[in-house]
Amino acid sequence: MIIVVFSILSIREYLQNHEYKYYNAPYTNCSYLVNRLCIYERGTGDPIVLFPYPHSGAMKSIVYSDLFSMLVSMGRRVITFDTPGTFSSFRKSEPSIDEMADSAFEAIKFAGVNGKIDIIGHSMGGLCAIAFVLKYPNITGEKLILINSLSGFRSSLKWGMPGSAWKWYSKGFWKLALWGLRLKLGFGNHFDHNQLMNLIFAVSFHNKSYFEPFPIVPEFKKLRIPSRFQWADSIWNVDFSQRLKEIRTKTLITGSKFDPQTPFPCVKELHDNIPHSQLYMFNNSGHCPFIEEKYLFTQVLRNFLGK
């Protein structure tokens, strides 16, 4: 349901690749720069693709994430990319599920991977991973990891935010709805966007000490919202629930007891419909178990990849 309030046609122009200037995001040289798509490759061993986030809710490149460093430390050759319109990818942002799957395909090919490759994604990155596996089954490897993810817009509408985080009569519920609506009608700005992101992500951590707020400064009121905010519009009709049975890859699905973005019904739907899947639930995490229960998550991931 979090996507509903973001799905009215926008009349705004959007701000691209703002992170270095306004978020003090660290700059990292691309391993490959292909048609303005920044591709990263780190580590050695069996290759795995880590999907970046397709939306505007990231303050740093996926290459600086806990997941990326975790996979490299496990002896994997990790391939990823900056989503178009963010960080070092200056390709025009045209958000869609196919854009993400095709960008991953480009990254794999330009990294020189021959044969099949494992896939991993968190949250909406997991949704993009599902799209990739269904579109490119011939190069999908033996392992697929979906971390606190979902099958598409329908499951978010049915089980997700704001209803999973707040009662309908609470302030948070209506802030999410009204702030999102304001942005999509063209009356918002970058300041409003970051307020909305903080509202969402603050409630997405069980241990609030892990929450890193988006910067809120008066100058942001003069800026347009990030281009990837359009992602919500692009997945209105995305629903892979009826195609999950086509996935024949061994799949690890994780969920968390205190996750409002992809609550238990979302991950259970994936587990019930992906034939060769296993579900692991974390009991002391919100939406990011690899941050809040890092040691346990590392063990679970290592065991799965090692099988």
Secondary structure as GFF3:
##gff-version 3
##sequence-region A 1 307
A	DSSP	three_ten_helix	4	6	.	.	.	ID=ss1
A	DSSP	alpha_helix	19	23	.	.	.	ID=ss2
A	DSSP	beta_strand	32	34	.	.	.	ID=ss3
A	DSSP	beta_strand	37	42	.	.	.	ID=ss4
A	DSSP	beta_strand	47	50	.	.	.	ID=ss5
A	DSSP	three_ten_helix	62	64	.	.	.	ID=ss6
A	DSSP	alpha_helix	66	73	.	.	.	ID=ss7
A	DSSP	beta_strand	77	81	.	.	.	ID=ss8
A	DSSP	alpha_helix	97	110	.	.	.	ID=ss9
A	DSSP	beta_strand	117	122	.	.	.	ID=ss10
A	DSSP	alpha_helix	124	135	.	.	.	ID=ss11
A	DSSP	three_ten_helix	137	139	.	.	.	ID=ss12
A	DSSP	beta_strand	140	147	.	.	.	ID=ss13
A	DSSP	alpha_helix	153	159	.	.	.	ID=ss14
A	DSSP	alpha_helix	171	184	.	.	.	ID=ss15
A	DSSP	alpha_helix	190	202	.	.	.	ID=ss16
A	DSSP	three_ten_helix	208	210	.	.	.	ID=ss17
A	DSSP	three_ten_helix	218	222	.	.	.	ID=ss18
A	DSSP	three_ten_helix	227	230	.	.	.	ID=ss19
A	DSSP	alpha_helix	231	234	.	.	.	ID=ss20
A	DSSP	three_ten_helix	244	246	.	.	.	ID=ss21
A	DSSP	beta_strand	250	256	.	.	.	ID=ss22
A	DSSP	alpha_helix	264	273	.	.	.	ID=ss23
A	DSSP	beta_strand	277	282	.	.	.	ID=ss24
A	DSSP	alpha_helix	289	292	.	.	.	ID=ss25
A	DSSP	alpha_helix	294	306	.	.	.	ID=ss26
###
